[in-house]
Amino acid sequence: MADTVHSLINRLHELLVTHLTDGAVDIAPGLHDVVDRSAALGADGTWIAAGAHANLSGIALVRGQPDRAVAHLEAAVAAGYNDCVALHAGPSLPLHQDPRFRALYQRMRITEDDIEELFWLHQEMRTAVRDAQDAMVDNIGRLDTGVSPLPQAPLPTREPHTQGVLATRVDLAALQTALQQAALKAEFQRSSGNTSLDLIDGSWDYPRARRDAWHADASDTLRQRAAAARAFVARPSAGSSLLAPCPPLGSIMYPA
């Protein structure tokens, strides 16, 4: 079956989720495969290749391979990658003094609207991780058998001015999926453990379990509302669709 944009997005998403949930799995061959297959889609597949190359660059950085990281970043930028916010995150900072990296950064172009969304996407990544950690702590010791999902903010649906933004949307979507999978796994383990406790010796504290369930439902409702309230809202601004160079290297504070 021939690849489509949708099928390759799904494949890229699947690889990134695997990387986030099982760091022992080497997804580099899969990302190279996505790059090769996206070429058959022509212009429609360039941003998918950009996203794959950007992630290959990040993997190379973690492995202590700066030359390979720069090479993949060059391929990503050539394919439209322009996430200047991501390039101010911790792993990329050692490259800031590399003249090759600086030249690539200066080639990237972005619009005011798109960089606003990029900031939101990266802020949401940080927020989603904190929410997952808080939820895990809240659910420790619960005696009820209910399972709490981990609600996530909806992805932006606006039409970006530059397709490079789409690659970062996939990054966020993959993180959201990985966090939800981890949360559900922990929740099902807790729930089945409580069920087994009751079946084995009848020592389950039913009144406390009811209280825990009530508190969990209340917390779930608050998290769902908070996630919905975090949805990206584009703010109209003059000249927001004009392409311009990324902000000067070092001038961006990565979201905390």
Number of C-alpha atoms within 10 A of each C-alpha: 3 7 11 15 15 10 11 20 21 14 16 27 21 17 21 25 22 17 19 15 15 11 10 9 11 13 20 18 11 16 23 15 16 22 22 12 18 24 14 14 16 9 11 14 21 23 26 31 30 28 32 29 27 28 23 24 26 22 20 19 19 13 11 11 13 19 16 17 24 22 17 22 26 23 19 26 22 17 20 23 29 31 26 23 21 19 20 19 14 9 13 17 12 10 18 15 10 13 10 15 20 14 11 17 23 14 13 20 21 26 20 19 21 24 22 17 22 22 19 19 25 22 15 23 18 15 18 22 14 12 17 19 13 11 19 15 10 13 20 11 10 20 23 25 19 19 20 19 15 22 21 24 20 14 14 16 9 11 10 16 16 19 20 26 23 20 25 21 19 21 19 21 21 22 23 22 19 19 23 18 16 14 21 15 13 16 21 15 14 21 19 14 15 21 16 13 15 13 11 9 8 11 10 17 13 13 11 13 17 15 14 19 19 14 15 20 15 11 16 17 13 13 19 15 14 14 19 14 12 14 15 18 13 13 9 10 9 8 10 17 16 12 16 12 14 21 16 11 15 11 10 16 10 16 17 8
